[in-house]
Amino acid sequence: MKKVNLACLVEDDPIHVFITKKQLEIIGLAENLMVCKNGKEAYDKMQAIIKAGESLPELILLDLNMPIWDGWRFLEEFIKIPARQQIIIFILTSSTSKADMKKAEEFNLRSNYLVKPVTLESLKDALEQI
């Protein structure tokens, strides 16, 4: 995958934020990284970006289990954004549930499902598939 201008990490666990930021730095994927602690914060920031006429993130790395708005709630609102089809979403979660994987597919987005802990190699492999 080519380098993107803006990626968004939606993750409430500071350890996972730290690890994922380091992995993205090593890969050299994004010029800028926006970090949000829950789905509501991410959605609100994206709405502000849209209102300002700026470019949305090209890649979202989304945890599913978070306070306030979890990843599912974020996706329910995200699919209403007109530019959503140009945005790639990586779901980063500890859930190995086949039901969760199926539910993620039902959103019909450009996405990938990665089970934590996400290794540098698994992240690179997922990025190469896009």
C-alpha positions in Angstrom: 0.0 0.0 0.0 1.2 3.5 -0.8 1.9 6.0 2.0 -1.2 7.9 3.1 -1.5 11.5 4.2 -3.8 10.7 7.2 -4.5 7.6 9.1 -6.8 7.4 12.1 -6.3 5.0 15.1 -9.4 4.5 17.2 -8.3 2.7 20.3 -8.8 3.2 24.0 -5.9 1.1 25.4 -2.8 3.2 25.7 -0.5 0.2 25.3 -2.1 -0.8 22.0 -2.0 2.9 20.9 1.8 2.9 21.6 2.4 -0.4 19.9 0.3 0.5 16.8 1.9 3.9 16.5 5.4 2.4 16.5 4.4 -0.2 13.9 3.0 2.4 11.6 6.2 4.5 12.1 8.4 1.4 11.2 6.2 0.7 8.1 6.2 4.4 7.2 2.6 4.2 6.3 1.2 7.6 7.2 2.4 11.2 7.1 -0.1 12.0 9.9 -1.8 10.0 12.6 -5.0 11.0 14.3 -5.7 9.1 17.5 -9.1 8.8 19.1 -10.0 7.0 22.3 -13.5 5.9 21.2 -15.8 5.7 18.2 -17.7 8.9 19.2 -14.6 10.9 19.3 -13.5 9.6 15.9 -16.9 10.2 14.4 -17.0 13.8 15.7 -13.6 14.5 14.4 -14.5 13.2 11.0 -17.6 15.3 10.9 -15.5 18.4 11.8 -13.1 17.4 8.9 -16.0 17.2 6.5 -17.4 20.6 7.6 -14.0 22.2 7.2 -13.8 20.8 3.7 -10.6 18.8 4.5 -9.6 15.3 3.5 -10.8 12.4 5.6 -8.3 9.7 6.8 -7.5 7.2 4.0 -7.1 4.4 6.6 -8.9 3.8 9.9 -7.6 1.3 12.4 -10.6 0.5 14.6 -10.8 -1.3 17.9 -14.2 -2.9 18.5 -14.4 -2.9 22.3 -14.2 0.7 23.7 -16.3 2.9 26.0 -18.8 5.5 24.9 -19.1 4.3 21.3 -17.7 0.9 20.5 -16.4 0.0 17.1 -19.8 -1.4 16.0 -21.6 1.9 16.8 -18.9 3.8 15.0 -19.4 1.7 11.9 -23.2 2.1 12.0 -22.7 5.9 11.8 -19.6 5.7 9.5 -21.5 4.0 6.7 -23.7 7.1 6.4 -20.7 9.2 5.4 -20.7 9.6 1.6 -16.9 9.3 1.1 -16.7 6.1 3.1 -16.0 3.8 0.2 -12.7 5.5 -0.4 -11.6 4.8 3.2 -10.0 1.5 4.2 -10.9 0.2 7.7 -8.8 -2.3 9.6 -10.6 -3.8 12.5 -8.1 -4.5 15.3 -9.7 -6.6 18.0 -9.0 -9.3 20.5 -12.2 -11.1 19.3 -11.8 -14.3 17.4 -15.5 -14.8 17.2 -16.7 -15.9 13.8 -19.9 -13.9 14.5 -17.9 -10.7 14.9 -16.0 -11.5 11.6 -19.3 -12.0 9.8 -20.8 -8.9 11.3 -17.8 -6.9 10.1 -18.2 -8.2 6.6 -21.9 -7.2 6.6 -20.9 -3.5 6.7 -19.7 -4.0 3.1 -16.6 -1.7 3.4 -13.1 -1.9 2.2 -11.8 -3.6 5.3 -9.7 -6.2 7.0 -10.1 -8.0 10.3 -6.9 -8.3 12.4 -6.8 -10.1 15.8 -4.7 -8.6 18.5 -2.0 -8.7 19.3 -1.3 -7.4 15.8 2.3 -8.2 14.8 4.3 -6.0 12.5 4.3 -8.8 9.9 0.5 -9.3 10.0 0.0 -5.6 9.7 2.4 -5.4 6.7 0.6 -8.4 5.1 -2.8 -6.8 5.5 -1.6 -3.6 4.0 -0.1 -5.4 1.0 -3.5 -6.9 0.3 -5.2 -3.5 -0.2 
